[in-house]
Structures are given as structure tokens and as C-alpha cells.
């Protein structure tokens, strides 16, 4: 096996596949990247048994073959080589080492048997659809901040995705951790209708998002009950799905919150950030005191002091005092694209609905705190 590849092509492919490789592995082969060299070029593959990423890269092939290399070491070598370097990778017959040449640098890396490298099958993918990479990134970005990290409720450790039925069908992503909920829609692409409702794991969402950053145009999504596959440019990511049932999120979304609060998002976000400086690390609580066209933010911490800020708003509802976790509130405000953000409230003990004046296809729900 022998090929020569530009450092930029090698580094891009390695950065995509190596990110799924865990730093510590009880199974040695999972620390390696699989190289497949053929007349078409070089493919690089890595897996953690739940996610598999395969990327192809152009190369000058001198001799075909297959081998494995320590993933993170290979990546670090490529990263530290100078721009424009030509990297030659060579393995002689039955040699237990792989030699890398780049200019005057030479590295000899150990290899493991390639037949030990596991493959993640993706049989039975029943639904397939194409959509703009930027639009899928939007579905992810608007919701993934609300994914739960609590392992006991594993069915919340990912983004729920499904397609609605009917004339105006949408592809929807939803995430919640029980304190905050985020929902985002886009018109359902051809092929998405009838797909199974799935839960995409948090790590998979992160890896796909990295791949999307490097492409323009469309991506292909293929789905079954148990697995999902993304084709993003020259990369293919296959992942297992979370085996569980996502809760009925529609029950959490308020329907009758009649008190409407409208305010400028950027300044409000800055105000929340300022007053929460003196909040306790545990609760991060901030109180919103609402009156006619006026809002006061107040934080009281016996140890760190108090913070208060008054804001002019548009509000004609009932006077109200309601508390929130400042971190969760700032999470939502960071997703708002429009100039204004709209809060729909019921009372101090009920969840509030938050809408983006600049994006009617996204909404958020926050549970209040007792303060």
C-alpha cells in the first residue's frame, strides 16, 4: 500500500473521522482509523461502535491496500505539518509499521490487523430525503441546546425528529431536558413523509454539525427505526438511534397564555446577563416583575448581594412576578434571530411560551422557578 496526498485533503478528512474516536478505549482497534486505498482515492473510517464516519479524499495512488493507524497520532502529525506539504503513506508487505514521509520528516507508526476493524451496517434504511445543509443546521442549532445530559432519562439525551402529516407537512426537531423545550420546523422534504419518529443522540448531532460546516448545497438523510445515515459532501456518517420513546411534547406547550410581553432581544439578553452576575451558582434565579409597559429584573443573593435593572417593554397583561433560571433564559435568547422576542405568560407557576419575531417556525418553552 502506498499513496501520496496533499496535507490539506488529509487533514480535513482526518478531522472529520477522528472526532468520533474516544481518547480512551478498552478495545484497541477503536483507537485506530481504517485506511482503504484504491484507484479511486483514499477512504478513511473511524467508529466508536455507535457512530461510524467514512470520508474519501483525492490522492495519488501508487499501490492499493488496507491498513489501520492510531487515529489521534495520525491527526496530530497531519496538523503539525506545514501548509502545502505532500504526505506519502506507505506500508510494505507484511510490515507491522506504516511509514509517513513529508519533506524531511519521517514517522513510523504501529498498525493493528484491519480485519479486526468493526463495520457499522446500515441495512433497512426505509426513508431517504435531500435538504439544504444550512436548513438542517438550523434545525439542529435551534434545538440541541435543550438536550438533556441526565443519563437516567436516556430518551431525552438527543434531538427528536419526525415529519408531520397533511398538506402543510413539516420536518420537526424537538429537544427538552424538563426545564426548557425547543422546537423548530421546516417544510417536509420529499421522502420524509411517513418516516419513523426518531431520537438522534447528542454526540451524533455534534458530529453531523461539524460535517455540515464544511459543505454547501444539499445533504442526504436516510432513516430506519434503529439507524440514521447522513451523506455530507465526501463524508458518510452512520449512527445508531436512541432506543426509546420521546415524551408527548405537545402537552408541555402552553395553549392559553394570554399575557403578551414584547421586548428588544439584544438589550434584554444583556440585562439578564448583568443582573445574574450576583445570582447563586446553583439556582441562577432571576425574578421578572411585570407591570404595564415596564419590566424589572431582580436578583437577590444573601452572600453576593443584589442586582436590579428596569427595562421599557410592551406589556398590557396582568401584573406578575415570575422567576427563571438565568442560564436557561439566556440559552433561549441566544437562539432568537429577530430584533424582538415575544413572551406569552399565564401566571407565575405556569410554563411560558417564547416566540422569535423573526422566525415563526421556532418556539421555546421555559418552566418558571419559585423565587
C-alpha positions in Angstrom: 0.0 0.0 0.0 1.3 3.4 -1.0 -0.2 6.8 -1.7 0.7 10.5 -1.7 -1.9 13.1 -0.5 -1.9 16.8 0.0 -1.8 17.8 3.6 -5.0 19.9 3.4 -7.0 17.0 2.0 -5.6 14.6 4.6 -6.2 17.0 7.5 -9.8 17.7 6.5 -10.7 14.0 6.3 -8.9 13.1 9.5 -10.5 16.0 11.4 -13.9 14.6 10.5 -13.3 10.9 11.2 -11.0 11.3 14.2 -13.5 13.3 16.2 -15.7 10.2 16.8 -12.7 8.3 18.3 -12.7 8.2 22.1 -9.4 9.2 23.7 -9.6 6.1 26.0 -10.7 2.8 24.6 -10.8 -0.7 26.1 -10.9 -2.1 22.6 -7.6 -1.2 20.9 -8.8 -1.2 17.3 -11.3 1.5 18.1 -8.4 3.9 18.6 -7.4 3.4 15.0 -8.5 4.9 11.7 -9.0 2.5 8.8 -7.3 3.4 5.5 -8.7 2.0 2.3 -6.6 2.7 -0.8 -7.9 2.1 -4.3 -7.7 3.6 -7.7 -10.5 6.0 -6.8 -8.5 7.5 -3.9 -8.3 7.0 -0.2 -11.1 6.4 2.3 -10.7 6.9 6.0 -13.1 5.4 8.5 -13.4 5.6 12.3 -16.0 4.3 14.7 -16.9 4.1 18.4 -19.4 1.2 17.7 -22.4 3.7 17.9 -21.2 6.1 15.2 -19.2 5.5 12.1 -17.7 8.2 9.8 -16.2 7.4 6.4 -14.6 10.1 4.3 -12.9 9.9 0.9 -10.1 12.1 -0.2 -8.3 12.5 -3.5 -4.8 11.1 -3.6 -2.1 9.8 -6.0 -2.3 6.1 -5.5 0.9 4.1 -6.1 -0.3 0.7 -4.7 -3.8 -0.3 -3.3 -4.2 -1.8 0.1 -5.8 -1.6 3.5 -4.3 -0.7 6.9 -5.1 0.9 10.3 -3.3 3.7 12.1 -3.6 5.3 15.5 -6.2 7.9 14.8 -5.2 10.8 17.1 -1.5 10.4 16.4 -2.1 10.4 12.7 -4.2 13.5 13.0 -1.7 15.4 15.2 1.1 14.6 12.7 -1.0 16.0 9.8 -2.0 19.0 11.8 1.6 20.0 12.6 2.9 19.5 9.1 3.5 22.8 7.1 0.8 24.0 4.7 1.2 22.7 1.2 3.1 19.6 2.4 2.8 16.4 0.3 2.4 13.3 2.6 3.4 9.9 1.4 2.0 6.9 3.4 3.5 3.5 2.7 3.2 0.0 4.1 5.4 -2.7 2.8 4.1 -6.3 2.5 3.5 -7.9 6.0 5.2 -4.9 7.7 3.9 -4.2 11.2 4.6 -0.5 10.7 3.3 2.2 8.4 5.8 4.9 7.2 4.8 8.5 6.7 7.0 10.9 4.7 6.6 14.7 4.4 9.6 16.7 3.3 12.4 15.8 5.7 10.0 14.4 8.3 9.6 10.7 8.7 7.3 8.8 11.1 6.9 5.1 11.7 3.5 4.2 13.2 2.3 0.9 14.5 -0.7 -0.8 12.9 -3.3 -3.3 14.0 -5.0 -6.0 11.9 -7.5 -4.4 9.6 -9.8 -7.4 9.8 -10.5 -6.5 13.5 -11.9 -3.2 12.5 -15.7 -3.3 13.0 -18.2 -2.1 10.4 -21.5 -0.5 11.3 -24.1 -1.8 8.9 -26.9 0.4 7.8 -29.3 -2.2 6.3 -33.0 -1.4 6.0 -32.9 2.4 5.8 -36.5 2.9 4.8 -36.8 6.6 4.1 -34.4 9.0 2.3 -34.6 12.7 1.6 -32.4 15.5 0.5 -32.3 19.0 2.0 -30.1 22.1 2.2 -27.2 21.7 4.6 -27.9 25.1 6.0 -31.5 24.3 6.7 -30.6 21.1 8.5 -28.0 23.0 10.5 -30.8 25.4 11.5 -33.0 22.5 12.8 -30.1 21.3 14.9 -28.9 24.7 16.2 -32.4 25.8 17.3 -32.9 22.8 19.4 -29.8 21.0 20.6 -29.1 23.4 23.4 -32.1 21.9 25.2 -30.9 18.2 25.0 -30.7 16.7 28.5 -27.4 15.4 29.9 -29.2 13.4 32.6 -28.3 9.8 31.7 -31.2 8.3 33.7 -33.7 9.8 31.3 -31.8 8.5 28.2 -34.7 9.2 25.9 -34.1 12.9 26.4 -30.3 12.6 25.5 -30.9 13.5 21.9 -32.9 15.5 19.4 -36.3 14.1 18.5 -37.1 14.3 14.7 -40.3 13.4 12.9 -42.4 14.5 10.0 -46.0 15.7 10.5 -48.8 14.6 8.2 -51.1 16.7 6.0 -51.0 19.3 3.3 -48.5 21.6 5.1 -46.3 18.8 6.5 -43.2 19.8 8.2 -40.0 18.1 9.3 -39.7 18.9 13.0 -36.9 18.7 15.6 -37.6 18.9 19.4 -35.4 18.7 22.4 -36.1 19.1 26.1 -34.4 18.5 29.5 -37.6 19.0 31.5 -36.7 22.7 32.3 -36.6 24.0 28.8 -38.0 22.9 25.4 -37.1 23.9 21.9 -38.9 23.2 18.7 -38.1 24.0 15.1 -39.9 23.3 11.8 -39.1 23.3 8.1 -41.3 22.2 5.2 -41.0 18.4 4.9 -38.7 17.5 2.0 -39.8 14.8 -0.5 -39.3 11.4 1.0 -39.6 12.5 4.7 -43.3 11.9 5.0 -44.1 8.7 6.9 -40.6 8.4 8.3 -40.4 6.8 11.8 -40.2 9.3 14.7 -36.6 9.0 15.9 -34.2 10.3 18.6 -30.8 11.3 17.3 -28.1 11.0 20.0 -26.3 14.1 21.3 -22.9 13.0 20.0 -24.3 12.2 16.6 -25.8 15.7 16.4 -22.5 17.3 17.2 -20.6 15.2 14.6 -23.1 16.0 11.9 -22.9 19.6 12.7 -19.2 19.6 12.2 -19.5 18.0 8.8 -22.1 20.5 7.7 -19.8 23.4 8.5 -17.5 22.3 5.6 -20.1 21.9 2.8 -22.6 23.9 0.8 -25.6 22.6 -1.1 -27.7 19.6 -0.1 -27.1 16.7 2.2 -28.9 13.3 2.1 -30.6 11.8 5.2 -31.6 8.1 5.3 -33.6 6.8 8.2 -34.8 3.5 9.7 -36.2 2.6 13.1 -32.8 1.9 14.5 -30.2 3.9 12.5 -29.7 7.1 10.6 -27.2 7.9 7.8 -26.0 11.3 6.6 -24.2 11.9 3.4 -22.5 15.2 3.7 -20.2 16.1 0.8 -17.5 13.4 0.7 -18.3 12.1 4.2 -20.8 9.5 5.2 -21.9 9.3 8.9 -23.9 6.3 10.1 -25.3 6.2 13.7 -27.4 4.1 15.9 -30.5 5.9 17.3 -31.7 6.1 20.9 -34.0 3.2 21.5 -36.7 4.9 23.5 -40.0 6.9 23.2 -39.8 10.6 23.3 -42.5 12.1 25.6 -45.6 13.8 24.2 -44.0 17.3 23.9 -47.3 18.8 22.7 -48.7 18.6 26.2 -46.0 20.9 27.5 -46.5 23.7 25.0 -48.9 26.3 26.5 -52.0 27.0 24.5 -53.8 29.7 26.6 -51.1 32.1 27.7 -52.9 35.4 27.2 -50.4 37.8 28.7 -48.1 39.0 25.9 -44.8 40.6 26.6 -42.7 42.0 23.7 -39.2 43.4 24.1 -36.0 44.1 22.2 -34.0 40.9 22.5 -30.4 42.1 22.4 -30.7 44.6 25.2 -32.9 42.2 27.3 -30.3 39.5 26.9 -27.6 41.8 28.1 -29.7 42.9 31.1 -30.4 39.3 32.2 -26.7 38.6 31.9 -25.8 41.6 34.0 -28.2 41.1 36.9 -27.5 37.3 37.0 -23.9 38.1 37.9 -24.8 38.1 41.6 -27.1 35.0 41.4 -26.3 31.8 43.2 -24.4 29.2 41.2 -27.0 26.5 42.0 -30.3 28.1 41.0 -29.1 31.1 38.8 -32.5 32.5 39.6 -33.7 35.9 38.3 -37.1 37.4 39.1 -39.1 39.3 36.4 -41.5 41.8 37.9 -44.1 42.8 35.2 -46.3 45.9 35.2 -47.9 48.0 32.4 -45.1 48.5 29.8 -42.5 48.0 32.4 -40.2 45.1 33.5 -37.9 45.0 36.4 -35.2 42.2 36.7 -34.2 41.5 40.2 -31.7 39.1 41.7 -31.1 38.7 45.5 -28.3 36.6 46.9 -27.6 36.7 50.6 -23.9 36.1 50.0 -23.2 38.1 46.9 -25.7 40.9 47.2 -28.5 42.2 44.9 -28.9 43.3 41.4 -31.8 45.2 39.8 -32.4 46.6 36.3 -35.5 48.3 34.8 -36.5 47.8 31.2 -39.1 49.5 29.0 -41.3 46.9 27.3 -44.6 46.4 25.6 -46.9 44.7 28.1 -50.6 45.1 28.7 -51.3 42.0 30.7 -51.8 41.3 34.4 -49.1 42.5 36.9 -47.0 39.5 37.6 -43.8 38.3 39.4 -42.2 35.2 37.8 -38.8 33.7 38.2 -36.5 31.8 35.8 -33.1 30.2 35.8 -30.9 32.8 34.1 -28.9 30.1 32.2 -32.0 28.6 30.6 -33.4 32.0 29.8 -30.1 33.1 28.1 -30.0 29.8 26.2 -33.3 30.6 24.6 -32.5 34.3 23.9 -29.3 33.2 22.1 -31.4 31.4 19.5 -33.6 34.5 18.6 -32.9 35.8 15.1 -35.4 38.6 15.1 -34.9 42.0 16.7 -37.8 41.3 19.1 -38.7 38.4 21.4 -42.2 37.6 22.5 -43.2 36.0 25.8 -46.6 34.6 26.3 -47.4 34.1 30.0 -50.2 32.8 32.1 -49.2 33.0 35.8 -46.2 32.7 38.0 -46.4 29.0 38.2 -47.1 28.0 34.6 -44.6 27.5 31.8 -44.2 30.4 29.4 -44.1 30.3 25.6 -41.3 32.2 23.9 -41.5 33.2 20.2 -39.0 34.7 17.8 -40.5 37.7 16.0 -38.0 36.9 13.1 -38.7 33.1 12.8 -42.3 31.9 13.0 -41.1 28.3 12.7 -39.3 28.1 16.0 -40.7 28.3 19.5 -39.4 27.7 23.1 -40.9 26.8 26.4 -39.4 27.6 29.8 -40.5 26.3 33.2 -40.6 29.0 35.9 -38.7 28.9 39.3 -40.2 29.8 42.6 -38.3 32.9 43.8 
